Amino acid sequence: MRRAASIIAAYLILLLTALLPAQKTAAPTPTLPPPQRVETGMAKAATPQPIPPNEVRALWVVRHTMSSPQAVKEMVTRAKVNGFTDLIVQVRGRGDAYYNSRVEPRADELAGQPTEFDPLALTLDEAHRIGIRVHAWINIYVVADIEKLPQTNAHLIYQHPEWLMIPREIAKELFPVDPKSPDYLNRLIEFTRNNRTELEGLYTSPAHPEVKESLIKIWLDIAERYEVDGLHFDYVRYPNTNFDYSRSALEHFRSEVEKNLNEEQRAELARQSDLDPMAYAANFPDLFADFQRRQVTDLVERVYKGVKAVKPHAIVSAAVFANTEDAARSKFQDWRQWMRLGWLDVACPMSYTPDTEAFRRQINNAVKLASGKQIWAGIGGYKQTAESSIEKIKAARELGAQGFALFSYDSSVKASPEFNPQSDYLERLREAWLPSMPRLLSQ
């Protein structure tokens, strides 16, 4: 047993030495929990595809893994042992904080942890010690899960219900209602629950000036106080074209349109608006869609410039819908323009399809539209086998992507009868570039 353990340790030391970036100093070898078994000898995988220089191999880490020190430390170790270079860790999930925020309340999920436990700070300490980069993943407009509402009264949905997006179907009903009235929030919650197959939860309005200011404060709070290597947008979009018909959005759009109307037109639209607060949006649908897109783009621009003023070398990235036309039309997420104007350093198209040919088409299109910026191909590991994900990695390399991001670490270490029966997803991916190493299976 001692001899076997020594052999395993030697292999791990060689692996970590090879993977540690040249600019980092040597660090103690991380250790995993005792393996269930060791597969000795050569793996069955074919000769590996050469790894492109400076390739980014990233893991999206969902906030639930950030809820305990043990989980954080094990996550960082697994990432290193299996050859990943970057961690994109979710520190704002639903209008809450998995770090010591000066803006938003501590996440409910951290209630059982000591107050000194700072998930982001611990991740940075552990990852930087062994040469892994860390990106703070910030969910933008989605702020509450509908099945489990925030417990603290300090949460923004209770403090600022007027910040929330409103769907077209109940906009006329809610327009005259005071947002501070319980009826306002309860009606929105009821609508969202009745449409849970289409909606992830409650969203804040991109058109509300205070929403923009709050989000910018969140980004700068992290950029100023944490040594992150990057910051990452997610849910930087509308849920669909039925949103946002909140009072704030409608009134701001009306104010913009009225500037270009004559007196007679303004009078007629004012009369219509007395009967239907959505009259301006209904009369100018294309202008309203452009207005929606500009609200998101304005935030991205302001955040990018703000972060670069504080941390010029921090990478600003975004998880985006892979179909650029659909993203801009249906989600008002015009990430092609963000890249063209230089307001993103990296786009991560969420090409989660198990179909490799469809994946190739989406990533090829993204690479062509990158405007000199980087593309990290988003791979949906949670819905396909490791072998299928390996096909996607190879395709992304062939197409000229600068890296890939796997969604998600959390699903990769949990057993799944269909896609991950032995909880060894990361080990199997590693075989794509280091097949001669023994594979350690998690407990």
MOJO-V831858 format. One record per residue. N is the residue number from 1. RES is the residue in one letter. PSI is psi in degrees with one decimal (999 if undefined). NEAR is the number of other ideal C-beta (glycine too) atoms within 10 Angstrom. D_LAST is the distance of its C-alpha to the last C-alpha in Angstrom with 1 decimal. Layout:
N,RES,PSI,NEAR,D_LAST
N,RES,PSI,NEAR,D_LAST
//
This chain:
1,M,-43.0,5,18.0
2,R,-40.0,6,19.7
3,R,-42.5,7,21.1
4,A,-42.7,10,17.9
5,A,-37.6,12,16.4
6,S,-39.6,10,19.7
7,I,-44.9,13,19.6
8,I,-45.5,16,16.2
9,A,-40.5,12,17.6
10,A,-42.7,10,20.8
11,Y,-45.3,16,19.4
12,L,-39.5,19,17.7
13,I,-43.5,11,21.0
14,L,-42.2,12,22.9
15,L,-49.0,19,20.9
16,L,-35.8,19,21.2
17,T,-40.2,10,24.9
18,A,-35.2,10,25.6
19,L,-22.0,20,24.1
20,L,125.2,16,25.6
21,P,145.8,11,28.7
22,A,-32.0,5,31.9
23,Q,-9.2,6,33.4
24,K,150.2,12,30.6
25,T,159.8,7,30.7
26,A,147.3,10,28.2
27,A,160.3,13,25.3
28,P,144.0,8,22.8
29,T,124.9,15,19.8
30,P,154.8,19,16.8
31,T,140.6,12,13.6
32,L,165.4,16,10.0
33,P,157.6,11,7.5
34,P,132.8,9,7.5
35,P,151.0,16,6.2
36,Q,-40.4,12,5.3
37,R,162.6,9,8.8
38,V,129.3,14,11.6
39,E,111.5,14,14.2
40,T,167.2,11,17.4
41,G,-174.8,7,20.7
42,M,139.6,10,21.8
43,A,163.1,17,19.9
44,K,-10.9,8,21.9
45,A,154.4,16,22.7
46,A,175.0,9,26.4
47,T,132.0,7,27.9
48,P,151.7,16,26.7
49,Q,138.6,13,29.1
50,P,138.8,9,30.5
51,I,125.3,14,29.1
52,P,145.0,13,32.0
53,P,137.9,5,33.0
54,N,20.7,9,31.8
55,E,135.8,17,29.5
56,V,124.5,21,27.6
57,R,98.5,22,23.9
58,A,154.3,29,23.0
59,L,126.5,27,20.4
60,W,128.4,26,21.6
61,V,111.3,27,19.6
62,V,151.0,15,20.5
63,R,-26.1,22,21.7
64,H,-30.5,15,19.1
65,T,-18.2,21,16.7
66,M,11.5,27,19.7
67,S,-0.7,19,20.0
68,S,148.4,17,18.4
69,P,-40.5,15,18.5
70,Q,-44.5,8,14.9
71,A,-39.7,16,13.9
72,V,-47.9,25,16.7
73,K,-41.9,16,15.8
74,E,-38.5,19,12.2
75,M,-46.1,22,13.9
76,V,-42.8,26,16.6
77,T,-45.6,18,14.5
78,R,-39.6,21,12.5
79,A,-43.7,24,16.0
80,K,-48.2,26,17.6
81,V,-30.4,22,15.4
82,N,14.9,26,15.7
83,G,16.8,20,19.4
84,F,147.5,23,20.3
85,T,-25.0,18,23.5
86,D,144.4,23,23.9
87,L,128.2,27,22.3
88,I,98.0,26,24.2
89,V,131.6,29,23.2
90,Q,109.6,24,24.8
91,V,-11.1,29,26.9
92,R,107.7,27,29.4
93,G,-57.2,24,28.0
94,R,65.0,24,30.8
95,G,28.7,24,33.6
96,D,179.8,25,31.5
97,A,129.5,23,30.1
98,Y,44.3,27,26.7
99,Y,175.1,26,28.9
100,N,85.2,16,32.0
101,S,144.9,20,34.4
102,R,2.2,13,38.2
103,V,-42.9,16,38.6
104,E,161.3,20,36.2
105,P,154.1,17,34.5
106,R,142.3,19,31.0
107,A,141.3,25,28.5
108,D,-34.0,17,28.2
109,E,-17.0,17,24.4
110,L,7.5,20,24.9
111,A,-33.1,10,27.2
112,G,-0.6,9,24.9
113,Q,153.3,15,24.4
114,P,146.4,8,27.0
115,T,-24.5,8,29.7
116,E,-9.9,7,29.3
117,F,115.9,18,25.8
118,D,102.4,23,26.6
119,P,-40.9,27,23.6
120,L,-44.6,23,25.7
121,A,-42.3,16,27.0
122,L,-43.0,17,23.6
123,T,-44.8,27,22.3
124,L,-44.5,23,25.5
125,D,-48.4,15,25.3
126,E,-42.8,22,21.8
127,A,-45.1,22,22.3
128,H,-29.5,17,25.9
129,R,-29.6,15,25.1
130,I,20.0,21,23.2
131,G,25.9,18,25.4
132,I,136.8,25,23.9
133,R,151.5,19,26.4
134,V,130.2,24,25.9
135,H,131.0,24,27.8
136,A,114.4,26,28.5
137,W,121.1,25,28.1
138,I,112.3,20,30.8
139,N,132.2,22,31.4
140,I,-74.6,23,35.2
141,Y,-27.0,27,37.0
142,V,128.8,22,34.5
143,V,-1.9,26,34.4
144,A,134.6,24,33.2
145,D,137.4,14,31.0
146,I,-26.9,18,33.4
147,E,-27.0,8,31.2
148,K,94.1,10,30.4
149,L,155.9,16,33.3
150,P,142.3,20,33.2
151,Q,-32.4,11,33.7
152,T,137.8,14,35.8
153,N,-13.4,8,39.5
154,A,-7.5,12,39.3
155,H,148.5,19,37.5
156,L,-27.7,23,39.8
157,I,-24.4,20,40.0
158,Y,-36.5,15,41.9
159,Q,-33.9,13,43.7
160,H,62.9,18,44.7
161,P,-20.9,19,44.7
162,E,-11.6,17,47.5
163,W,-10.6,22,44.9
164,L,147.1,28,43.2
165,M,146.6,27,43.7
166,I,134.5,27,45.7
167,P,157.0,22,45.8
168,R,-37.2,15,49.1
169,E,-29.5,12,49.1
170,I,12.2,15,49.6
171,A,-44.6,21,51.1
172,K,-37.1,14,54.7
173,E,-40.6,13,53.7
174,L,-15.2,23,52.0
175,F,-44.0,16,54.4
176,P,-4.7,8,56.8
177,V,135.9,14,54.2
178,D,121.8,11,53.6
179,P,-23.6,18,49.9
180,K,-12.6,13,49.9
181,S,137.2,12,50.6
182,P,-27.9,10,47.7
183,D,-33.2,13,49.0
184,Y,-56.2,18,48.1
185,L,-40.6,19,44.4
186,N,-37.9,11,44.0
187,R,-39.1,16,45.7
188,L,-40.5,23,43.4
189,I,-43.9,17,40.3
190,E,-45.0,12,41.8
191,F,-44.8,17,42.5
192,T,-42.1,22,39.0
193,R,-34.1,12,37.4
194,N,-12.0,12,39.8
195,N,35.4,15,38.7
196,R,-21.8,11,34.9
197,T,-18.7,5,34.3
198,E,-19.1,11,36.1
199,L,133.5,20,35.4
200,E,-19.3,16,32.3
201,G,-152.1,23,34.1
202,L,144.2,26,37.1
203,Y,151.9,27,38.3
204,T,157.5,26,40.8
205,S,123.4,25,43.9
206,P,-21.8,27,44.1
207,A,-9.6,22,47.9
208,H,121.4,22,48.0
209,P,-36.1,10,49.0
210,E,-28.7,14,47.2
211,V,-46.0,25,43.9
212,K,-46.6,18,44.4
213,E,-40.1,11,45.3
214,S,-42.9,17,42.3
215,L,-39.7,22,39.9
216,I,-39.6,17,41.6
217,K,-40.1,15,41.3
218,I,-47.7,23,37.5
219,W,-45.6,24,37.1
220,L,-31.3,19,39.5
221,D,-45.2,17,37.9
222,I,-45.7,25,34.6
223,A,-36.4,22,36.5
224,E,-32.5,12,38.7
225,R,-9.3,15,36.3
226,Y,141.9,19,33.0
227,E,56.0,12,32.6
228,V,151.1,24,30.9
229,D,-17.7,18,31.3
230,G,167.4,22,31.9
231,L,144.7,26,32.3
232,H,122.2,25,31.3
233,F,140.1,28,33.2
234,D,157.3,22,31.7
235,Y,37.5,22,33.6
236,V,71.3,27,36.7
237,R,170.6,27,38.6
238,Y,154.4,22,40.2
239,P,-38.1,23,38.4
240,N,-177.1,14,41.3
241,T,-5.0,16,45.0
242,N,-8.2,16,45.7
243,F,154.2,23,45.0
244,D,127.6,28,46.5
245,Y,36.5,23,49.6
246,S,161.6,26,49.4
247,R,-44.0,18,52.7
248,S,-47.1,20,51.8
249,A,-45.2,23,51.0
250,L,-40.5,22,54.1
251,E,-37.7,15,56.4
252,H,-38.6,17,55.3
253,F,-43.4,23,55.7
254,R,-42.7,18,59.1
255,S,-38.9,10,60.2
256,E,-44.6,16,59.4
257,V,-39.5,19,61.2
258,E,-24.5,13,64.3
259,K,-25.4,7,65.1
260,N,15.1,9,66.1
261,L,151.6,13,68.0
262,N,175.0,7,71.7
263,E,-40.0,7,73.1
264,E,-43.2,8,73.6
265,Q,-41.4,13,70.1
266,R,-40.8,14,68.7
267,A,-42.7,11,70.9
268,E,-42.8,13,69.8
269,L,-31.3,19,66.1
270,A,-39.6,13,66.6
271,R,-43.6,10,68.2
272,Q,-37.5,15,65.4
273,S,-26.7,17,62.8
274,D,-28.9,9,64.6
275,L,-31.8,8,63.6
276,D,110.6,13,60.2
277,P,-13.0,19,58.3
278,M,13.5,17,56.5
279,A,-43.6,18,59.9
280,Y,-43.7,24,59.4
281,A,-38.2,23,56.0
282,A,-35.7,13,57.5
283,N,-24.7,15,60.6
284,F,64.5,18,58.7
285,P,-38.4,10,55.4
286,D,-41.3,7,55.0
287,L,-36.9,15,55.8
288,F,-40.0,21,53.4
289,A,-41.3,16,50.6
290,D,-40.1,14,51.6
291,F,-43.4,20,51.6
292,Q,-46.6,23,48.0
293,R,-40.7,20,46.8
294,R,-29.1,16,48.7
295,Q,-42.4,20,47.0
296,V,-45.1,24,43.5
297,T,-39.2,21,44.9
298,D,-41.5,13,46.8
299,L,-46.7,21,43.7
300,V,-44.7,22,41.8
301,E,-47.6,17,44.9
302,R,-39.7,16,45.3
303,V,-46.8,24,41.7
304,Y,-48.9,21,41.6
305,K,-37.4,12,44.8
306,G,-42.8,17,43.8
307,V,-44.2,23,40.5
308,K,-28.8,15,42.3
309,A,-29.5,10,44.9
310,V,-44.7,13,42.4
311,K,85.6,20,39.9
312,P,-29.4,7,41.6
313,H,-0.1,7,38.7
314,A,139.9,19,36.0
315,I,125.1,20,34.8
316,V,117.1,24,35.6
317,S,170.8,26,33.7
318,A,138.7,25,33.4
319,A,123.5,23,31.3
320,V,159.2,26,34.0
321,F,135.4,19,34.8
322,A,-33.9,22,35.0
323,N,105.3,18,38.4
324,T,-38.9,21,40.8
325,E,-46.0,10,43.7
326,D,-38.5,11,41.8
327,A,-46.7,19,40.2
328,A,-36.2,20,43.6
329,R,-46.0,14,45.4
330,S,-23.0,16,43.0
331,K,-4.8,23,40.9
332,F,33.2,25,43.5
333,Q,88.9,25,41.0
334,D,64.9,23,43.2
335,W,-21.7,28,40.7
336,R,-42.1,19,42.9
337,Q,-37.4,18,45.6
338,W,-40.8,24,43.3
339,M,-43.4,24,42.4
340,R,-38.0,15,46.1
341,L,-4.0,14,47.3
342,G,27.5,12,44.7
343,W,7.8,21,42.9
344,L,144.6,26,39.4
345,D,-32.0,17,38.0
346,V,136.4,22,35.1
347,A,136.7,27,34.6
348,C,86.7,31,31.3
349,P,126.7,28,32.4
350,M,76.7,20,29.8
351,S,75.0,25,30.2
352,Y,2.0,17,27.3
353,T,139.6,18,28.9
354,P,-14.6,16,27.0
355,D,111.5,13,30.5
356,T,-36.8,15,30.7
357,E,-40.3,9,34.5
358,A,-39.8,12,34.6
359,F,-46.5,27,32.2
360,R,-42.7,18,34.5
361,R,-43.4,16,37.5
362,Q,-44.6,23,36.1
363,I,-37.4,26,34.8
364,N,-42.9,17,38.0
365,N,-42.4,19,40.1
366,A,-43.3,27,38.2
367,V,-40.3,18,38.7
368,K,-29.1,11,42.4
369,L,9.8,17,42.8
370,A,-14.1,20,41.0
371,S,39.3,14,44.3
372,G,-3.5,7,43.0
373,K,176.4,17,39.9
374,Q,149.4,18,36.3
375,I,123.0,25,34.2
376,W,113.8,26,30.5
377,A,123.2,30,29.5
378,G,124.1,28,27.3
379,I,128.8,31,24.8
380,G,77.1,19,23.4
381,G,-25.1,27,19.9
382,Y,-13.7,18,19.2
383,K,20.2,16,21.8
384,Q,163.7,22,21.5
385,T,164.5,17,19.3
386,A,-37.9,21,18.2
387,E,-38.0,13,21.1
388,S,-39.1,18,23.4
389,S,-36.8,26,22.4
390,I,-38.7,20,23.0
391,E,-41.1,18,26.5
392,K,-40.0,26,27.1
393,I,-46.7,22,26.2
394,K,-40.9,14,28.7
395,A,-42.0,20,31.3
396,A,-39.5,27,31.1
397,R,-45.1,18,31.8
398,E,-31.0,12,34.6
399,L,-6.0,19,36.2
400,G,13.7,13,36.3
401,A,148.8,24,33.8
402,Q,-2.2,18,32.8
403,G,-170.2,21,29.1
404,F,159.3,25,26.7
405,A,128.4,27,24.5
406,L,129.0,26,21.4
407,F,110.4,23,21.1
408,S,166.7,20,18.6
409,Y,-43.6,24,15.7
410,D,-43.4,18,14.7
411,S,-25.7,18,14.8
412,S,-20.0,26,13.0
413,V,7.3,18,9.6
414,K,141.0,13,10.2
415,A,137.2,12,10.3
416,S,118.9,16,14.0
417,P,-35.3,6,15.7
418,E,-41.9,8,18.3
419,F,-21.2,19,17.0
420,N,58.8,21,13.2
421,P,-27.7,11,12.1
422,Q,11.0,14,8.9
423,S,32.1,16,8.1
424,D,32.9,22,9.4
425,Y,-45.8,26,12.8
426,L,-38.0,24,13.4
427,E,-39.3,23,12.8
428,R,-37.2,20,15.3
429,L,-40.2,25,17.7
430,R,-32.6,25,17.7
431,E,-17.4,22,19.0
432,A,-25.2,21,22.0
433,W,-13.6,19,23.2
434,L,64.4,19,21.6
435,P,-18.4,15,21.1
436,S,-8.1,12,21.8
437,M,146.9,20,18.7
438,P,149.4,17,15.8
439,R,122.5,20,12.8
440,L,122.1,23,9.5
441,L,137.2,13,6.6
442,S,159.8,20,3.8
443,Q,999,8,0.0
//
